[in-house]
Amino acid sequence: MDPLERGILLITRLLAATLMLWSVMDLSVDSILLFHNQKPVSPATWVVDFLPLPLGLVALTKARAFTRWVCDKLE
C-alpha cells in the first residue's frame, strides 16, 4: 500500500470514528440532561443525535473501498 492510500485510509477511519464518538457523546449529554432536569427530550432530538452513529459504522466498514475509489480518481 502506497503512502497516498494509507493517508486516505487514515483520514477516512478518523472521520468515521469522529462521527461515532460525536453521536455517543451527544446522546450521553441528552441522557444526563434528561435525568438531571426530569424534562422530556423530543424524539426528533434523539433521532438526529443517533444518525451519525450508523453513518460512522458504514464509513468504517467501507473505508477500504472508498480509499480505492479515491485513489483511482486521483490517478
C-alpha positions as a Markdown table, in Angstrom:
| # | Residue | x | y | z |
|---|---|---|---|---|
| 1 | Met | 0.0 | 0.0 | 0.0 |
| 2 | Asp | 1.5 | 3.3 | -1.0 |
| 3 | Pro | 1.6 | 6.4 | 1.2 |
| 4 | Leu | -1.4 | 8.1 | -0.6 |
| 5 | Glu | -3.6 | 5.1 | 0.1 |
| 6 | Arg | -2.5 | 4.9 | 3.7 |
| 7 | Gly | -3.2 | 8.6 | 4.2 |
| 8 | Ile | -6.7 | 8.5 | 2.7 |
| 9 | Leu | -7.5 | 5.4 | 4.7 |
| 10 | Leu | -6.3 | 7.0 | 7.9 |
| 11 | Ile | -8.4 | 10.1 | 7.3 |
| 12 | Thr | -11.5 | 8.1 | 6.4 |
| 13 | Arg | -11.2 | 6.0 | 9.5 |
| 14 | Leu | -10.6 | 9.1 | 11.6 |
| 15 | Leu | -13.7 | 10.7 | 10.2 |
| 16 | Ala | -15.7 | 7.6 | 10.9 |
| 17 | Ala | -14.5 | 7.3 | 14.5 |
| 18 | Thr | -15.3 | 11.0 | 15.0 |
| 19 | Leu | -18.8 | 10.6 | 13.7 |
| 20 | Met | -19.4 | 7.7 | 16.1 |
| 21 | Leu | -17.8 | 9.4 | 19.1 |
| 22 | Trp | -19.8 | 12.6 | 18.4 |
| 23 | Ser | -23.1 | 10.6 | 18.3 |
| 24 | Val | -22.3 | 8.8 | 21.5 |
| 25 | Met | -21.3 | 11.9 | 23.4 |
| 26 | Asp | -24.3 | 13.9 | 22.2 |
| 27 | Leu | -26.7 | 11.1 | 23.2 |
| 28 | Ser | -24.9 | 10.9 | 26.6 |
| 29 | Val | -25.3 | 14.7 | 27.2 |
| 30 | Asp | -29.0 | 14.4 | 26.3 |
| 31 | Ser | -29.4 | 11.5 | 28.7 |
| 32 | Ile | -27.7 | 13.3 | 31.5 |
| 33 | Leu | -29.9 | 16.4 | 30.9 |
| 34 | Leu | -33.0 | 14.2 | 30.8 |
| 35 | Phe | -32.2 | 12.5 | 34.2 |
| 36 | His | -31.0 | 15.7 | 35.8 |
| 37 | Asn | -33.8 | 18.1 | 34.8 |
| 38 | Gln | -36.6 | 15.4 | 34.6 |
| 39 | Lys | -37.8 | 17.1 | 31.4 |
| 40 | Pro | -38.6 | 15.0 | 28.3 |
| 41 | Val | -36.3 | 15.3 | 25.3 |
| 42 | Ser | -38.1 | 15.3 | 22.0 |
| 43 | Pro | -37.8 | 12.1 | 19.9 |
| 44 | Ala | -36.6 | 14.2 | 17.0 |
| 45 | Thr | -33.6 | 15.2 | 19.0 |
| 46 | Trp | -32.7 | 11.6 | 19.8 |
| 47 | Val | -33.1 | 10.6 | 16.1 |
| 48 | Val | -30.9 | 13.5 | 14.9 |
| 49 | Asp | -28.3 | 12.7 | 17.6 |
| 50 | Phe | -28.3 | 9.0 | 16.7 |
| 51 | Leu | -27.8 | 9.5 | 12.9 |
| 52 | Pro | -24.0 | 9.9 | 12.9 |
| 53 | Leu | -23.5 | 6.6 | 14.6 |
| 54 | Pro | -24.7 | 4.3 | 11.7 |
| 55 | Leu | -23.1 | 6.7 | 9.2 |
| 56 | Gly | -19.8 | 6.3 | 11.1 |
| 57 | Leu | -20.2 | 2.5 | 11.2 |
| 58 | Val | -20.9 | 2.4 | 7.4 |
| 59 | Ala | -17.9 | 4.7 | 6.7 |
| 60 | Leu | -15.7 | 2.5 | 8.9 |
| 61 | Thr | -16.7 | -0.8 | 7.1 |
| 62 | Lys | -16.5 | 0.8 | 3.6 |
| 63 | Ala | -13.2 | 2.7 | 4.3 |
| 64 | Arg | -11.0 | 0.4 | 2.1 |
| 65 | Ala | -13.4 | 0.6 | -0.8 |
| 66 | Phe | -13.7 | 4.3 | -0.5 |
| 67 | Thr | -9.9 | 4.6 | -0.4 |
| 68 | Arg | -9.5 | 2.5 | -3.6 |
| 69 | Trp | -12.2 | 4.7 | -5.3 |
| 70 | Val | -10.4 | 7.9 | -4.3 |
| 71 | Cys | -7.0 | 6.6 | -5.4 |
| 72 | Asp | -8.4 | 5.6 | -8.8 |
| 73 | Lys | -9.9 | 9.0 | -9.2 |
| 74 | Leu | -6.7 | 10.7 | -8.3 |
| 75 | Glu | -4.6 | 8.7 | -10.8 |
